Structure formats: C-alpha cells, structure tokens
Amino acid sequence: MRVSMVFFLLTIQLFLFLSFNVESSNNNCCSRNLIEDVCKNFTQVDPTLRYKFCIDSLEAGPGSRCANRTELGLIALNLLLNNATDTQCYIKQLLGKSKGLNPIFRSNLETCLELYLLGIFQLKEGIRAYESSGYGGVFGVSAISWSGTRCKDSMKENKGAVPPLKKRNNDVMHLSSIGFGFTSDE
C-alpha cells in the first residue's frame, strides 16, 4: 500500500512538472511570436529600424518573454530610458575629461547633454502616461528621439573627428522607433 501511494504521488508530481514546463514554453512561444509580429510591423512602418535590432532589443528586456503587448510596450520604453540615461552619463564622462578638447567639440557635447536632459525628463512623463493608461507616451518618445537626432546633427560639425556618440545616438533613435510603435498605435 505504501509503495503504491509513493508511486501515485510521484506520478502526480511528474504530471505537474511536465504541465508547468509545457505551459511555460507555450508562453515563451507566444511572446516570441508577439515580439516577431510587432517588430515586423514596426520595421514596415519605419524602414530605418532593423528587424534584428528590434528582436534583440525586446528579447533582452526583463520579462519580455512572458509579456503581453502593453507590457512589452512598457519594457520597450524602459529600454529606451535606460539607453538614453546611459548616453547622458557617457556624455558627462566625456565632458569630465575635457582638458584639451576642441572648444567646438566641447560645446557640441554640452548641447547633447542638455538635449538628453530634456528628452529624458519628457520620456519619463511619457512612461508615466503609458503606465497609467496602457497607451500615450508618444510625446516623451518624440522628445528623446529628437534629442538623439539633434545630438547626432551637432556632432557632424566636428569635421574629421569620429563622433563618439554616433552608435549611442543611433541606438536611441532605433529604440525610439520601437517606442513609437507601441505608443502611437494603441
């Protein structure tokens, strides 16, 4: 009797374990399909957004594998905020090492810092709007996208210099495209 009870309990545990893993993998599959679908749509709307960048970015976001569309939008907005904040920090570091910097380059970095400060503030407001209603936030995304574009443009004035913010500004603009997709079509 005792052996059959142990066998019965082990069978139930195995069943529950397998059921949980199948359900968990189905959630990952559904989220993967959601990420693929939104990235496909977003890259059709914005041809400058690379599909692989979109997929890689969203999949890197914490919780993205189990997220619904609204949650995925919030993840995308937070990725954008983290990236923009990191770029702002990088600009501060460059300015901290400013001894011997070309005055025009220094001025351009200061302009970029101001742009990112304003853009990040407005993006945070946009994220709050998105969190409270599941939509909105397009103005915050627009502000940070504009910051990245303007910073990129100001850095072009440094003839012959490799812009140290080029990749960072491009990433902000691509993450903004993803953010626009979530905030503008709800």
Secondary structure, 3 states (H helix, E strand, C coil): CHHHHHHHHHHHHHHHHHHHHHHHHHHHHHHHHHHHHHHHHHHHHCCCCCHHHHHHHHHHCCCHHHCCHHHHHHHHHHHHHHHHHHHHHHHHHHHHCCCCCCHHHHHHHHHHHHHHHHHHHHHHHHHHHHHHHCCCCHHHHHHHHHHHHHHHHHHCCCCCCCCCCHHHHHHHHHHHHHHHHHHHCC
